[in-house]
Amino acid sequence: MTILALSNILVAFILAIFDIRYLYSFEISFICSILIFFSSFKSMQKKVRMMTELSKNDSNDEDTSISKREKFFIGTRISFGLFRILSYIFLGFCIVGLINNKLFFIIPFIAGTATSSVAMSFWLLKEKLSS
């Protein structure tokens, strides 16, 4: 988590030098991107565990296999996770709020998304290497 906090503080400080209004777009983008990324990761992790348990059970019964229909439903459950959808809805409301208050700037918004994605990747990579 320190990687996420340090990257947020560093880029926020750089943006504050240019104009404090840029921070609103950056922070909204940073927080919402982390929520989306984290909820997607947890949903995928849960489905992978479910599939490994299913494959262990299937190894005992060689006649059973996963049909295309079951694969489709598993894929849609991964894509449409509840917390992921709520994260996107929250992002949408935040963008509308920024636009209505004339505080939406695209460059800081993209910078927030990129910073959170890179920082979250490093954090997950650090966790994987430490375990």
Backbone atoms as SQL, in Angstrom:
CREATE TABLE atoms (id INTEGER PRIMARY KEY, chain TEXT, resi INTEGER, resn TEXT, atom TEXT, x REAL, y REAL, z REAL);
INSERT INTO atoms VALUES
  (1, 'A', 1, 'MET', 'N', 0.814, -1.202, 0.000),
  (2, 'A', 1, 'MET', 'CA', 0.000, 0.000, 0.000),
  (3, 'A', 1, 'MET', 'C', 0.855, 1.261, 0.000),
  (4, 'A', 2, 'THR', 'N', 2.074, 1.147, 0.488),
  (5, 'A', 2, 'THR', 'CA', 2.936, 2.325, 0.500),
  (6, 'A', 2, 'THR', 'C', 3.279, 2.770, -0.912),
  (7, 'A', 3, 'ILE', 'N', 3.373, 1.812, -1.840),
  (8, 'A', 3, 'ILE', 'CA', 3.647, 2.170, -3.235),
  (9, 'A', 3, 'ILE', 'C', 2.506, 3.004, -3.783),
  (10, 'A', 4, 'LEU', 'N', 1.268, 2.611, -3.484),
  (11, 'A', 4, 'LEU', 'CA', 0.105, 3.366, -3.961),
  (12, 'A', 4, 'LEU', 'C', 0.080, 4.768, -3.367),
  (13, 'A', 5, 'ALA', 'N', 0.330, 4.863, -2.085),
  (14, 'A', 5, 'ALA', 'CA', 0.289, 6.169, -1.418),
  (15, 'A', 5, 'ALA', 'C', 1.404, 7.075, -1.917),
  (16, 'A', 6, 'LEU', 'N', 2.602, 6.551, -2.052),
  (17, 'A', 6, 'LEU', 'CA', 3.729, 7.377, -2.516),
  (18, 'A', 6, 'LEU', 'C', 3.536, 7.857, -3.951),
  (19, 'A', 7, 'SER', 'N', 3.045, 6.980, -4.818),
  (20, 'A', 7, 'SER', 'CA', 2.814, 7.402, -6.200),
  (21, 'A', 7, 'SER', 'C', 1.715, 8.452, -6.272),
  (22, 'A', 8, 'ASN', 'N', 0.681, 8.297, -5.445),
  (23, 'A', 8, 'ASN', 'CA', -0.403, 9.282, -5.414),
  (24, 'A', 8, 'ASN', 'C', 0.103, 10.634, -4.933),
  (25, 'A', 9, 'ILE', 'N', 0.879, 10.639, -3.873),
  (26, 'A', 9, 'ILE', 'CA', 1.394, 11.892, -3.320),
  (27, 'A', 9, 'ILE', 'C', 2.342, 12.575, -4.295),
  (28, 'A', 10, 'LEU', 'N', 3.216, 11.798, -4.936),
  (29, 'A', 10, 'LEU', 'CA', 4.186, 12.373, -5.861),
  (30, 'A', 10, 'LEU', 'C', 3.513, 13.050, -7.048),
  (31, 'A', 11, 'VAL', 'N', 2.612, 12.338, -7.704),
  (32, 'A', 11, 'VAL', 'CA', 1.947, 12.923, -8.878),
  (33, 'A', 11, 'VAL', 'C', 0.995, 14.039, -8.464),
  (34, 'A', 12, 'ALA', 'N', 0.338, 13.916, -7.341),
  (35, 'A', 12, 'ALA', 'CA', -0.550, 14.982, -6.870),
  (36, 'A', 12, 'ALA', 'C', 0.239, 16.257, -6.584),
  (37, 'A', 13, 'PHE', 'N', 1.425, 16.122, -6.030),
  (38, 'A', 13, 'PHE', 'CA', 2.275, 17.291, -5.773),
  (39, 'A', 13, 'PHE', 'C', 2.694, 17.955, -7.072),
  (40, 'A', 14, 'ILE', 'N', 3.044, 17.155, -8.061),
  (41, 'A', 14, 'ILE', 'CA', 3.436, 17.709, -9.371),
  (42, 'A', 14, 'ILE', 'C', 2.265, 18.446, -10.009),
  (43, 'A', 15, 'LEU', 'N', 1.066, 17.860, -9.931),
  (44, 'A', 15, 'LEU', 'CA', -0.111, 18.515, -10.517),
  (45, 'A', 15, 'LEU', 'C', -0.502, 19.765, -9.747),
  (46, 'A', 16, 'ALA', 'N', -0.299, 19.779, -8.455),
  (47, 'A', 16, 'ALA', 'CA', -0.644, 20.958, -7.647),
  (48, 'A', 16, 'ALA', 'C', 0.239, 22.142, -8.013),
  (49, 'A', 17, 'ILE', 'N', 1.436, 21.891, -8.477),
  (50, 'A', 17, 'ILE', 'CA', 2.312, 22.989, -8.908),
  (51, 'A', 17, 'ILE', 'C', 1.704, 23.705, -10.110),
  (52, 'A', 18, 'PHE', 'N', 1.103, 22.953, -11.040),
  (53, 'A', 18, 'PHE', 'CA', 0.517, 23.563, -12.227),
  (54, 'A', 18, 'PHE', 'C', -0.796, 24.271, -11.914),
  (55, 'A', 19, 'ASP', 'N', -1.730, 23.558, -11.300),
  (56, 'A', 19, 'ASP', 'CA', -3.014, 24.162, -10.939),
  (57, 'A', 19, 'ASP', 'C', -3.729, 23.200, -9.992),
  (58, 'A', 20, 'ILE', 'N', -4.247, 23.724, -8.919),
  (59, 'A', 20, 'ILE', 'CA', -4.882, 22.888, -7.900),
  (60, 'A', 20, 'ILE', 'C', -6.171, 22.230, -8.423),
  (61, 'A', 21, 'ARG', 'N', -6.804, 22.842, -9.427),
  (62, 'A', 21, 'ARG', 'CA', -8.039, 22.266, -9.969),
  (63, 'A', 21, 'ARG', 'C', -7.797, 20.938, -10.670),
  (64, 'A', 22, 'TYR', 'N', -6.569, 20.704, -11.125),
  (65, 'A', 22, 'TYR', 'CA', -6.243, 19.443, -11.779),
  (66, 'A', 22, 'TYR', 'C', -6.295, 18.267, -10.809),
  (67, 'A', 23, 'LEU', 'N', -6.132, 18.548, -9.541),
  (68, 'A', 23, 'LEU', 'CA', -6.114, 17.479, -8.542),
  (69, 'A', 23, 'LEU', 'C', -7.446, 16.747, -8.437),
  (70, 'A', 24, 'TYR', 'N', -8.538, 17.448, -8.668),
  (71, 'A', 24, 'TYR', 'CA', -9.848, 16.805, -8.574),
  (72, 'A', 24, 'TYR', 'C', -9.973, 15.680, -9.595),
  (73, 'A', 25, 'SER', 'N', -9.625, 15.967, -10.844),
  (74, 'A', 25, 'SER', 'CA', -9.703, 14.940, -11.888),
  (75, 'A', 25, 'SER', 'C', -8.731, 13.807, -11.611),
  (76, 'A', 26, 'PHE', 'N', -7.532, 14.162, -11.165),
  (77, 'A', 26, 'PHE', 'CA', -6.524, 13.144, -10.888),
  (78, 'A', 26, 'PHE', 'C', -6.961, 12.217, -9.763),
  (79, 'A', 27, 'GLU', 'N', -7.407, 12.785, -8.657),
  (80, 'A', 27, 'GLU', 'CA', -7.775, 11.962, -7.495),
  (81, 'A', 27, 'GLU', 'C', -8.992, 11.088, -7.765),
  (82, 'A', 28, 'ILE', 'N', -9.994, 11.636, -8.449),
  (83, 'A', 28, 'ILE', 'CA', -11.177, 10.834, -8.803),
  (84, 'A', 28, 'ILE', 'C', -10.750, 9.659, -9.672),
  (85, 'A', 29, 'SER', 'N', -9.925, 9.938, -10.666),
  (86, 'A', 29, 'SER', 'CA', -9.460, 8.886, -11.555),
  (87, 'A', 29, 'SER', 'C', -8.618, 7.860, -10.811),
  (88, 'A', 30, 'PHE', 'N', -7.735, 8.314, -9.950),
  (89, 'A', 30, 'PHE', 'CA', -6.854, 7.421, -9.194),
  (90, 'A', 30, 'PHE', 'C', -7.664, 6.490, -8.297),
  (91, 'A', 31, 'ILE', 'N', -8.566, 7.039, -7.528),
  (92, 'A', 31, 'ILE', 'CA', -9.356, 6.246, -6.575),
  (93, 'A', 31, 'ILE', 'C', -10.293, 5.282, -7.303),
  (94, 'A', 32, 'CYS', 'N', -10.991, 5.772, -8.330),
  (95, 'A', 32, 'CYS', 'CA', -11.920, 4.899, -9.053),
  (96, 'A', 32, 'CYS', 'C', -11.183, 3.797, -9.807),
  (97, 'A', 33, 'SER', 'N', -10.026, 4.104, -10.360),
  (98, 'A', 33, 'SER', 'CA', -9.250, 3.075, -11.056),
  (99, 'A', 33, 'SER', 'C', -8.781, 1.992, -10.100),
  (100, 'A', 34, 'ILE', 'N', -8.362, 2.394, -8.923),
  (101, 'A', 34, 'ILE', 'CA', -7.946, 1.397, -7.933),
  (102, 'A', 34, 'ILE', 'C', -9.131, 0.532, -7.518),
  (103, 'A', 35, 'LEU', 'N', -10.298, 1.145, -7.334),
  (104, 'A', 35, 'LEU', 'CA', -11.491, 0.360, -6.980),
  (105, 'A', 35, 'LEU', 'C', -11.841, -0.650, -8.071),
  (106, 'A', 36, 'ILE', 'N', -11.791, -0.213, -9.328),
  (107, 'A', 36, 'ILE', 'CA', -12.118, -1.100, -10.444),
  (108, 'A', 36, 'ILE', 'C', -11.087, -2.211, -10.564),
  (109, 'A', 37, 'PHE', 'N', -9.822, -1.853, -10.474),
  (110, 'A', 37, 'PHE', 'CA', -8.749, -2.831, -10.603),
  (111, 'A', 37, 'PHE', 'C', -8.810, -3.854, -9.469),
  (112, 'A', 38, 'PHE', 'N', -9.006, -3.382, -8.255),
  (113, 'A', 38, 'PHE', 'CA', -9.038, -4.277, -7.097),
  (114, 'A', 38, 'PHE', 'C', -10.261, -5.194, -7.139),
  (115, 'A', 39, 'SER', 'N', -11.422, -4.657, -7.502),
  (116, 'A', 39, 'SER', 'CA', -12.619, -5.502, -7.567),
  (117, 'A', 39, 'SER', 'C', -12.510, -6.524, -8.694),
  (118, 'A', 40, 'SER', 'N', -11.903, -6.146, -9.805),
  (119, 'A', 40, 'SER', 'CA', -11.691, -7.100, -10.898),
  (120, 'A', 40, 'SER', 'C', -10.722, -8.192, -10.478),
  (121, 'A', 41, 'PHE', 'N', -9.663, -7.799, -9.782),
  (122, 'A', 41, 'PHE', 'CA', -8.668, -8.765, -9.317),
  (123, 'A', 41, 'PHE', 'C', -9.286, -9.768, -8.350),
  (124, 'A', 42, 'LYS', 'N', -10.046, -9.275, -7.386),
  (125, 'A', 42, 'LYS', 'CA', -10.671, -10.168, -6.406),
  (126, 'A', 42, 'LYS', 'C', -11.696, -11.093, -7.066),
  (127, 'A', 43, 'SER', 'N', -12.454, -10.569, -8.010),
  (128, 'A', 43, 'SER', 'CA', -13.433, -11.390, -8.716),
  (129, 'A', 43, 'SER', 'C', -12.733, -12.483, -9.514),
  (130, 'A', 44, 'MET', 'N', -11.658, -12.121, -10.199),
  (131, 'A', 44, 'MET', 'CA', -10.916, -13.100, -10.981),
  (132, 'A', 44, 'MET', 'C', -10.263, -14.137, -10.075),
  (133, 'A', 45, 'GLN', 'N', -9.733, -13.697, -8.960),
  (134, 'A', 45, 'GLN', 'CA', -9.095, -14.612, -8.013),
  (135, 'A', 45, 'GLN', 'C', -10.117, -15.629, -7.479),
  (136, 'A', 46, 'LYS', 'N', -11.313, -15.160, -7.187),
  (137, 'A', 46, 'LYS', 'CA', -12.369, -16.050, -6.692),
  (138, 'A', 46, 'LYS', 'C', -12.767, -17.069, -7.758),
  (139, 'A', 47, 'LYS', 'N', -12.873, -16.624, -8.998),
  (140, 'A', 47, 'LYS', 'CA', -13.260, -17.533, -10.079),
  (141, 'A', 47, 'LYS', 'C', -12.154, -18.534, -10.393),
  (142, 'A', 48, 'VAL', 'N', -10.899, -18.126, -10.287),
  (143, 'A', 48, 'VAL', 'CA', -9.790, -19.059, -10.519),
  (144, 'A', 48, 'VAL', 'C', -9.797, -20.150, -9.458),
  (145, 'A', 49, 'ARG', 'N', -10.018, -19.764, -8.207),
  (146, 'A', 49, 'ARG', 'CA', -10.123, -20.768, -7.142),
  (147, 'A', 49, 'ARG', 'C', -11.263, -21.740, -7.411),
  (148, 'A', 50, 'MET', 'N', -12.393, -21.199, -7.871),
  (149, 'A', 50, 'MET', 'CA', -13.547, -22.041, -8.171),
  (150, 'A', 50, 'MET', 'C', -13.220, -23.013, -9.309),
  (151, 'A', 51, 'MET', 'N', -12.513, -22.525, -10.325),
  (152, 'A', 51, 'MET', 'CA', -12.171, -23.382, -11.463),
  (153, 'A', 51, 'MET', 'C', -11.145, -24.446, -11.075),
  (154, 'A', 52, 'THR', 'N', -10.201, -24.106, -10.205),
  (155, 'A', 52, 'THR', 'CA', -9.228, -25.119, -9.787),
  (156, 'A', 52, 'THR', 'C', -9.892, -26.205, -8.947),
  (157, 'A', 53, 'GLU', 'N', -10.824, -25.814, -8.098),
  (158, 'A', 53, 'GLU', 'CA', -11.564, -26.810, -7.330),
  (159, 'A', 53, 'GLU', 'C', -12.414, -27.677, -8.248),
  (160, 'A', 54, 'LEU', 'N', -13.005, -27.055, -9.257),
  (161, 'A', 54, 'LEU', 'CA', -13.820, -27.798, -10.214),
  (162, 'A', 54, 'LEU', 'C', -12.956, -28.762, -11.023),
  (163, 'A', 55, 'SER', 'N', -11.759, -28.310, -11.400),
  (164, 'A', 55, 'SER', 'CA', -10.879, -29.199, -12.175),
  (165, 'A', 55, 'SER', 'C', -10.345, -30.342, -11.319),
  (166, 'A', 56, 'LYS', 'N', -10.139, -30.090, -10.016),
  (167, 'A', 56, 'LYS', 'CA', -9.725, -31.182, -9.127),
  (168, 'A', 56, 'LYS', 'C', -10.828, -32.223, -9.016),
  (169, 'A', 57, 'ASN', 'N', -12.064, -31.753, -8.943),
  (170, 'A', 57, 'ASN', 'CA', -13.190, -32.687, -8.875),
  (171, 'A', 57, 'ASN', 'C', -13.359, -33.427, -10.197),
  (172, 'A', 58, 'ASP', 'N', -13.082, -32.730, -11.316),
  (173, 'A', 58, 'ASP', 'CA', -13.218, -33.345, -12.631),
  (174, 'A', 58, 'ASP', 'C', -12.119, -34.361, -12.904),
  (175, 'A', 59, 'SER', 'N', -10.965, -34.205, -12.245),
  (176, 'A', 59, 'SER', 'CA', -9.882, -35.162, -12.479),
  (177, 'A', 59, 'SER', 'C', -10.256, -36.541, -11.946),
  (178, 'A', 60, 'ASN', 'N', -11.121, -36.571, -10.954),
  (179, 'A', 60, 'ASN', 'CA', -11.605, -37.853, -10.431),
  (180, 'A', 60, 'ASN', 'C', -12.609, -38.487, -11.394),
  (181, 'A', 61, 'ASP', 'N', -13.436, -37.654, -11.995),
  (182, 'A', 61, 'ASP', 'CA', -14.422, -38.135, -12.969),
  (183, 'A', 61, 'ASP', 'C', -13.957, -37.712, -14.353),
  (184, 'A', 62, 'GLU', 'N', -13.365, -38.621, -15.099),
  (185, 'A', 62, 'GLU', 'CA', -12.804, -38.267, -16.399),
  (186, 'A', 62, 'GLU', 'C', -13.878, -38.035, -17.448),
  (187, 'A', 63, 'ASP', 'N', -15.083, -38.515, -17.230),
  (188, 'A', 63, 'ASP', 'CA', -16.149, -38.357, -18.216),
  (189, 'A', 63, 'ASP', 'C', -16.752, -36.952, -18.197),
  (190, 'A', 64, 'THR', 'N', -16.609, -36.241, -17.100),
  (191, 'A', 64, 'THR', 'CA', -17.216, -34.916, -16.976),
  (192, 'A', 64, 'THR', 'C', -16.305, -33.861, -17.589),
  (193, 'A', 65, 'SER', 'N', -16.908, -32.970, -18.333),
  (194, 'A', 65, 'SER', 'CA', -16.155, -31.832, -18.866),
  (195, 'A', 65, 'SER', 'C', -17.062, -30.595, -18.816),
  (196, 'A', 66, 'ILE', 'N', -16.445, -29.452, -18.872),
  (197, 'A', 66, 'ILE', 'CA', -17.201, -28.199, -18.790),
  (198, 'A', 66, 'ILE', 'C', -17.752, -27.880, -20.170),
  (199, 'A', 67, 'SER', 'N', -19.052, -27.695, -20.242),
  (200, 'A', 67, 'SER', 'CA', -19.672, -27.385, -21.522),
  (201, 'A', 67, 'SER', 'C', -19.429, -25.920, -21.888),
  (202, 'A', 68, 'LYS', 'N', -19.681, -25.604, -23.140),
  (203, 'A', 68, 'LYS', 'CA', -19.500, -24.223, -23.600),
  (204, 'A', 68, 'LYS', 'C', -20.440, -23.272, -22.871),
  (205, 'A', 69, 'ARG', 'N', -21.620, -23.758, -22.557),
  (206, 'A', 69, 'ARG', 'CA', -22.598, -22.930, -21.850),
  (207, 'A', 69, 'ARG', 'C', -22.091, -22.572, -20.454),
  (208, 'A', 70, 'GLU', 'N', -21.523, -23.552, -19.739),
  (209, 'A', 70, 'GLU', 'CA', -20.978, -23.290, -18.407),
  (210, 'A', 70, 'GLU', 'C', -19.795, -22.333, -18.476),
  (211, 'A', 71, 'LYS', 'N', -18.949, -22.482, -19.487),
  (212, 'A', 71, 'LYS', 'CA', -17.817, -21.566, -19.670),
  (213, 'A', 71, 'LYS', 'C', -18.319, -20.140, -19.917),
  (214, 'A', 72, 'PHE', 'N', -19.396, -20.018, -20.703),
  (215, 'A', 72, 'PHE', 'CA', -19.963, -18.701, -20.976),
  (216, 'A', 72, 'PHE', 'C', -20.475, -18.051, -19.702),
  (217, 'A', 73, 'PHE', 'N', -21.179, -18.812, -18.874),
  (218, 'A', 73, 'PHE', 'CA', -21.711, -18.266, -17.632),
  (219, 'A', 73, 'PHE', 'C', -20.602, -17.897, -16.652),
  (220, 'A', 74, 'ILE', 'N', -19.551, -18.682, -16.609),
  (221, 'A', 74, 'ILE', 'CA', -18.415, -18.344, -15.749),
  (222, 'A', 74, 'ILE', 'C', -17.765, -17.056, -16.228),
  (223, 'A', 75, 'GLY', 'N', -17.616, -16.903, -17.538),
  (224, 'A', 75, 'GLY', 'CA', -17.040, -15.681, -18.106),
  (225, 'A', 75, 'GLY', 'C', -17.885, -14.453, -17.831),
  (226, 'A', 76, 'THR', 'N', -19.201, -14.579, -17.937),
  (227, 'A', 76, 'THR', 'CA', -20.050, -13.422, -17.651),
  (228, 'A', 76, 'THR', 'C', -20.057, -13.082, -16.171),
  (229, 'A', 77, 'ARG', 'N', -19.940, -14.078, -15.313),
  (230, 'A', 77, 'ARG', 'CA', -19.865, -13.790, -13.870),
  (231, 'A', 77, 'ARG', 'C', -18.572, -13.048, -13.546),
  (232, 'A', 78, 'ILE', 'N', -17.506, -13.357, -14.260),
  (233, 'A', 78, 'ILE', 'CA', -16.251, -12.634, -14.055),
  (234, 'A', 78, 'ILE', 'C', -16.396, -11.195, -14.545),
  (235, 'A', 79, 'SER', 'N', -16.990, -11.019, -15.709),
  (236, 'A', 79, 'SER', 'CA', -17.105, -9.681, -16.309),
  (237, 'A', 79, 'SER', 'C', -18.072, -8.779, -15.560),
  (238, 'A', 80, 'PHE', 'N', -19.131, -9.347, -15.028),
  (239, 'A', 80, 'PHE', 'CA', -20.164, -8.545, -14.396),
  (240, 'A', 80, 'PHE', 'C', -20.220, -8.768, -12.889),
  (241, 'A', 81, 'GLY', 'N', -19.079, -8.662, -12.235),
  (242, 'A', 81, 'GLY', 'CA', -19.043, -8.765, -10.782),
  (243, 'A', 81, 'GLY', 'C', -19.736, -7.561, -10.159),
  (244, 'A', 82, 'LEU', 'N', -20.391, -7.772, -9.036),
  (245, 'A', 82, 'LEU', 'CA', -21.172, -6.715, -8.388),
  (246, 'A', 82, 'LEU', 'C', -20.304, -5.516, -8.009),
  (247, 'A', 83, 'PHE', 'N', -19.180, -5.766, -7.366),
  (248, 'A', 83, 'PHE', 'CA', -18.337, -4.644, -6.933),
  (249, 'A', 83, 'PHE', 'C', -17.704, -3.927, -8.119),
  (250, 'A', 84, 'ARG', 'N', -17.435, -4.655, -9.182),
  (251, 'A', 84, 'ARG', 'CA', -16.888, -4.019, -10.387),
  (252, 'A', 84, 'ARG', 'C', -17.921, -3.087, -11.016),
  (253, 'A', 85, 'ILE', 'N', -19.150, -3.538, -11.096),
  (254, 'A', 85, 'ILE', 'CA', -20.215, -2.696, -11.658),
  (255, 'A', 85, 'ILE', 'C', -20.446, -1.474, -10.775),
  (256, 'A', 86, 'LEU', 'N', -20.453, -1.670, -9.451),
  (257, 'A', 86, 'LEU', 'CA', -20.617, -0.531, -8.540),
  (258, 'A', 86, 'LEU', 'C', -19.461, 0.456, -8.663),
  (259, 'A', 87, 'SER', 'N', -18.262, -0.034, -8.908),
  (260, 'A', 87, 'SER', 'CA', -17.107, 0.849, -9.097),
  (261, 'A', 87, 'SER', 'C', -17.268, 1.694, -10.360),
  (262, 'A', 88, 'TYR', 'N', -17.752, 1.086, -11.434),
  (263, 'A', 88, 'TYR', 'CA', -17.985, 1.840, -12.667),
  (264, 'A', 88, 'TYR', 'C', -19.112, 2.862, -12.493),
  (265, 'A', 89, 'ILE', 'N', -20.147, 2.493, -11.762),
  (266, 'A', 89, 'ILE', 'CA', -21.235, 3.450, -11.505),
  (267, 'A', 89, 'ILE', 'C', -20.717, 4.637, -10.692),
  (268, 'A', 90, 'PHE', 'N', -19.908, 4.354, -9.670),
  (269, 'A', 90, 'PHE', 'CA', -19.303, 5.420, -8.872),
  (270, 'A', 90, 'PHE', 'C', -18.427, 6.318, -9.739),
  (271, 'A', 91, 'LEU', 'N', -17.648, 5.725, -10.630),
  (272, 'A', 91, 'LEU', 'CA', -16.819, 6.499, -11.555),
  (273, 'A', 91, 'LEU', 'C', -17.682, 7.394, -12.435),
  (274, 'A', 92, 'GLY', 'N', -18.776, 6.851, -12.939),
  (275, 'A', 92, 'GLY', 'CA', -19.674, 7.650, -13.781),
  (276, 'A', 92, 'GLY', 'C', -20.249, 8.843, -13.046),
  (277, 'A', 93, 'PHE', 'N', -20.709, 8.638, -11.820),
  (278, 'A', 93, 'PHE', 'CA', -21.245, 9.751, -11.028),
  (279, 'A', 93, 'PHE', 'C', -20.168, 10.803, -10.740),
  (280, 'A', 94, 'CYS', 'N', -18.970, 10.344, -10.464),
  (281, 'A', 94, 'CYS', 'CA', -17.876, 11.294, -10.192),
  (282, 'A', 94, 'CYS', 'C', -17.527, 12.119, -11.427),
  (283, 'A', 95, 'ILE', 'N', -17.510, 11.483, -12.599),
  (284, 'A', 95, 'ILE', 'CA', -17.217, 12.220, -13.833),
  (285, 'A', 95, 'ILE', 'C', -18.311, 13.241, -14.115),
  (286, 'A', 96, 'VAL', 'N', -19.552, 12.851, -13.943),
  (287, 'A', 96, 'VAL', 'CA', -20.660, 13.792, -14.155),
  (288, 'A', 96, 'VAL', 'C', -20.537, 14.974, -13.186),
  (289, 'A', 97, 'GLY', 'N', -20.197, 14.689, -11.929),
  (290, 'A', 97, 'GLY', 'CA', -20.008, 15.759, -10.953),
  (291, 'A', 97, 'GLY', 'C', -18.872, 16.703, -11.330),
  (292, 'A', 98, 'LEU', 'N', -17.783, 16.138, -11.807),
  (293, 'A', 98, 'LEU', 'CA', -16.658, 16.977, -12.237),
  (294, 'A', 98, 'LEU', 'C', -17.032, 17.845, -13.439),
  (295, 'A', 99, 'ILE', 'N', -17.734, 17.260, -14.391),
  (296, 'A', 99, 'ILE', 'CA', -18.131, 18.019, -15.585),
  (297, 'A', 99, 'ILE', 'C', -19.107, 19.129, -15.211),
  (298, 'A', 100, 'ASN', 'N', -20.080, 18.828, -14.352),
  (299, 'A', 100, 'ASN', 'CA', -21.057, 19.853, -13.958),
  (300, 'A', 100, 'ASN', 'C', -20.409, 21.016, -13.206),
  (301, 'A', 101, 'ASN', 'N', -19.352, 20.747, -12.471),
  (302, 'A', 101, 'ASN', 'CA', -18.660, 21.810, -11.732),
  (303, 'A', 101, 'ASN', 'C', -17.476, 22.404, -12.495),
  (304, 'A', 102, 'LYS', 'N', -17.361, 22.007, -13.768),
  (305, 'A', 102, 'LYS', 'CA', -16.284, 22.493, -14.645),
  (306, 'A', 102, 'LYS', 'C', -14.897, 22.221, -14.054),
  (307, 'A', 103, 'LEU', 'N', -14.729, 21.035, -13.488),
  (308, 'A', 103, 'LEU', 'CA', -13.462, 20.629, -12.889),
  (309, 'A', 103, 'LEU', 'C', -12.862, 19.403, -13.567),
  (310, 'A', 104, 'PHE', 'N', -13.442, 18.977, -14.686),
  (311, 'A', 104, 'PHE', 'CA', -12.941, 17.799, -15.382),
  (312, 'A', 104, 'PHE', 'C', -11.879, 18.215, -16.392),
  (313, 'A', 105, 'PHE', 'N', -10.675, 17.641, -16.226),
  (314, 'A', 105, 'PHE', 'CA', -9.566, 17.871, -17.150),
  (315, 'A', 105, 'PHE', 'C', -9.044, 16.510, -17.576),
  (316, 'A', 106, 'ILE', 'N', -8.901, 16.307, -18.879),
  (317, 'A', 106, 'ILE', 'CA', -8.613, 14.978, -19.399),
  (318, 'A', 106, 'ILE', 'C', -7.189, 14.513, -19.114),
  (319, 'A', 107, 'ILE', 'N', -6.199, 15.381, -19.220),
  (320, 'A', 107, 'ILE', 'CA', -4.805, 14.961, -19.000),
  (321, 'A', 107, 'ILE', 'C', -4.582, 14.484, -17.556),
  (322, 'A', 108, 'PRO', 'N', -5.000, 15.240, -16.532),
  (323, 'A', 108, 'PRO', 'CA', -4.852, 14.716, -15.170),
  (324, 'A', 108, 'PRO', 'C', -5.674, 13.446, -14.928),
  (325, 'A', 109, 'PHE', 'N', -6.816, 13.332, -15.602),
  (326, 'A', 109, 'PHE', 'CA', -7.643, 12.136, -15.459),
  (327, 'A', 109, 'PHE', 'C', -6.902, 10.911, -15.995),
  (328, 'A', 110, 'ILE', 'N', -6.299, 11.048, -17.168),
  (329, 'A', 110, 'ILE', 'CA', -5.516, 9.951, -17.747),
  (330, 'A', 110, 'ILE', 'C', -4.292, 9.659, -16.889),
  (331, 'A', 111, 'ALA', 'N', -3.667, 10.712, -16.358),
  (332, 'A', 111, 'ALA', 'CA', -2.506, 10.517, -15.479),
  (333, 'A', 111, 'ALA', 'C', -2.900, 9.745, -14.219),
  (334, 'A', 112, 'GLY', 'N', -4.062, 10.011, -13.673),
  (335, 'A', 112, 'GLY', 'CA', -4.540, 9.289, -12.497),
  (336, 'A', 112, 'GLY', 'C', -4.790, 7.820, -12.786),
  (337, 'A', 113, 'THR', 'N', -5.374, 7.540, -13.946),
  (338, 'A', 113, 'THR', 'CA', -5.623, 6.154, -14.335),
  (339, 'A', 113, 'THR', 'C', -4.308, 5.411, -14.554),
  (340, 'A', 114, 'ALA', 'N', -3.376, 6.044, -15.259),
  (341, 'A', 114, 'ALA', 'CA', -2.087, 5.399, -15.532),
  (342, 'A', 114, 'ALA', 'C', -1.289, 5.194, -14.247),
  (343, 'A', 115, 'THR', 'N', -1.274, 6.195, -13.384),
  (344, 'A', 115, 'THR', 'CA', -0.518, 6.086, -12.132),
  (345, 'A', 115, 'THR', 'C', -1.076, 4.975, -11.256),
  (346, 'A', 116, 'SER', 'N', -2.390, 4.896, -11.146),
  (347, 'A', 116, 'SER', 'CA', -2.977, 3.853, -10.305),
  (348, 'A', 116, 'SER', 'C', -2.746, 2.464, -10.890),
  (349, 'A', 117, 'SER', 'N', -2.801, 2.347, -12.203),
  (350, 'A', 117, 'SER', 'CA', -2.575, 1.042, -12.833),
  (351, 'A', 117, 'SER', 'C', -1.145, 0.569, -12.628),
  (352, 'A', 118, 'VAL', 'N', -0.193, 1.461, -12.834),
  (353, 'A', 118, 'VAL', 'CA', 1.214, 1.088, -12.659),
  (354, 'A', 118, 'VAL', 'C', 1.512, 0.791, -11.190),
  (355, 'A', 119, 'ALA', 'N', 1.019, 1.627, -10.292),
  (356, 'A', 119, 'ALA', 'CA', 1.277, 1.421, -8.862),
  (357, 'A', 119, 'ALA', 'C', 0.628, 0.133, -8.360),
  (358, 'A', 120, 'MET', 'N', -0.587, -0.146, -8.806),
  (359, 'A', 120, 'MET', 'CA', -1.269, -1.364, -8.392),
  (360, 'A', 120, 'MET', 'C', -0.550, -2.592, -8.950),
  (361, 'A', 121, 'SER', 'N', -0.037, -2.515, -10.162),
  (362, 'A', 121, 'SER', 'CA', 0.719, -3.625, -10.742),
  (363, 'A', 121, 'SER', 'C', 1.978, -3.902, -9.935),
  (364, 'A', 122, 'PHE', 'N', 2.710, -2.844, -9.571),
  (365, 'A', 122, 'PHE', 'CA', 3.905, -3.020, -8.754),
  (366, 'A', 122, 'PHE', 'C', 3.561, -3.605, -7.383),
  (367, 'A', 123, 'TRP', 'N', 2.468, -3.147, -6.808),
  (368, 'A', 123, 'TRP', 'CA', 2.061, -3.645, -5.495),
  (369, 'A', 123, 'TRP', 'C', 1.725, -5.132, -5.551),
  (370, 'A', 124, 'LEU', 'N', 0.964, -5.537, -6.575),
  (371, 'A', 124, 'LEU', 'CA', 0.608, -6.949, -6.711),
  (372, 'A', 124, 'LEU', 'C', 1.828, -7.800, -7.048),
  (373, 'A', 125, 'LEU', 'N', 2.739, -7.253, -7.839),
  (374, 'A', 125, 'LEU', 'CA', 3.961, -7.971, -8.170),
  (375, 'A', 125, 'LEU', 'C', 4.832, -8.145, -6.912),
  (376, 'A', 126, 'LYS', 'N', 4.886, -7.110, -6.096),
  (377, 'A', 126, 'LYS', 'CA', 5.645, -7.193, -4.844),
  (378, 'A', 126, 'LYS', 'C', 5.051, -8.248, -3.922),
  (379, 'A', 127, 'GLU', 'N', 3.719, -8.302, -3.843),
  (380, 'A', 127, 'GLU', 'CA', 3.055, -9.320, -3.008),
  (381, 'A', 127, 'GLU', 'C', 3.338, -10.725, -3.522),
  (382, 'A', 128, 'LYS', 'N', 3.318, -10.889, -4.842),
  (383, 'A', 128, 'LYS', 'CA', 3.545, -12.200, -5.415),
  (384, 'A', 128, 'LYS', 'C', 4.985, -12.654, -5.202),
  (385, 'A', 129, 'LEU', 'N', 5.943, -11.749, -5.320),
  (386, 'A', 129, 'LEU', 'CA', 7.339, -12.102, -5.141),
  (387, 'A', 129, 'LEU', 'C', 7.683, -12.376, -3.684),
  (388, 'A', 130, 'SER', 'N', 6.981, -11.704, -2.753),
  (389, 'A', 130, 'SER', 'CA', 7.272, -11.915, -1.344),
  (390, 'A', 130, 'SER', 'C', 6.682, -13.215, -0.811),
  (391, 'A', 131, 'SER', 'N', 5.665, -13.750, -1.490),
  (392, 'A', 131, 'SER', 'CA', 5.065, -15.002, -1.000),
  (393, 'A', 131, 'SER', 'C', 5.661, -16.222, -1.643);
